[in-house]
Every structure is written in structure tokens, then in C-alpha cells.
């Protein structure tokens, strides 16, 4: 089943694979080890941004050698088109009080930076012990606000990318690689 999905999208929807599954695995392991070392004597709360970060977060925590807590926040910035609306709002807030905690925001992609900019400001007002950002992907030359994640995995060109949690119209999140979406995959849908 999985092989046929990949064959289908590689033939039709994906233009180019930018980050292969093996490279993702190696990088997630490196990040897990680095973050574990940095927070070895601290209580760490990982905050995943729904929905895209759930795949990366799930892999990341299994590469960490220290006890961690997880919580999730859902933010909307895109709708279902391939360009950002610039509108950022909280759809689901954290479940727990995070005052006094060491918090690491875990994001799948830093694009315009509007989402993280909003979230950093929002969480900073909650009296944390520390706040840092880990974004698995950083899109080159796209940031509209100055956000520098302390941890990141890969940079990608300024193209529409999907896979490993990243979607187009809620699809492709389950691809085990990160790739560029062929124009025909979204133009056929009449989305743009
Ligand atoms: C995507 C992505 C980031 C955000 C980055 O989320 O997961 O959260 O956009 O974009 P920005 O840097 O331009 O703000 P999206 O709103 O598409 O929701 P999703 O996580 O449910 O896919």
C-alpha cells in the first residue's frame, strides 16, 4: 500500500524529492541528540504546532534521551491555498499552564515566519524559564519577519513543498520525504 502511494505521487504530483527519508532520519537523530544534551538538566516541554509538526515531533521525541513533556497548539495562517493569507490565529491553545517551564516550539516549516513570530510573542508573555524554536525546514529567502530558530534541519528553495507533515489542501502529509509539488497537482484542483 505504502509503495503504491509513493509510486503514484512521484509519477504525478511530485516534481522533485528535496529531502530523502534516510536524510530525514539522520537529521532528526542529530537534532534529538543535540536538544537532549542542551536540556539534560532541565524539564523540557515540547510544543508542537498543529497540524504539520506532528510527524516531526513524533520522530524527534523518540530520538531524545531525556524525559520530555509534549503539548500542542493549533494555529491557522494558510487556509488551503499555496500562499499565506498573513492572518494568524489560535484555533486550539495549550492544554496546560506553562509558566516557569523550559519550552521548545517544534515546527515543521518556517516560511514567512508569521506563525512563529506570533507564537513566540504569545508564549513569551506566559512567564517561561526559557523559549527556543526548532523548525525542521526553513524556506530560503521567504521570511517577512526576523525569526532565527536555534535548531533547524534543512533549508529548501522558495517552492511549494509537501511531505513529512507538510500538506497541500490537507493531503501529502504522510509522504516519508519532502518534495516539491508539481503545478498540475494544484492547478487541476482549481485551487489557484
Ligand atoms: C504551515 C506550517 C507552519 C506555517 C508556516 O501551517 O505548518 O505552521 O504554515 O508558515 P509561515 O512561516 O508563513 O507562518 P498551516 O497554516 O499550513 O497549517 P498546518 O500546520 O495545519 O499545515
Boltz pocket constraint, residues with backbone or C-beta under 6 A from the ligand:
constraints:
  - pocket:
      binder: B
      contacts: [[A, 49], [A, 50], [A, 51], [A, 52], [A, 53], [A, 75], [A, 76], [A, 77], [A, 78], [A, 79], [A, 84], [A, 107], [A, 108], [A, 109], [A, 110], [A, 111], [A, 112], [A, 113], [A, 114], [A, 115], [A, 116], [A, 165], [A, 166], [A, 167]]
      max_distance: 6.0
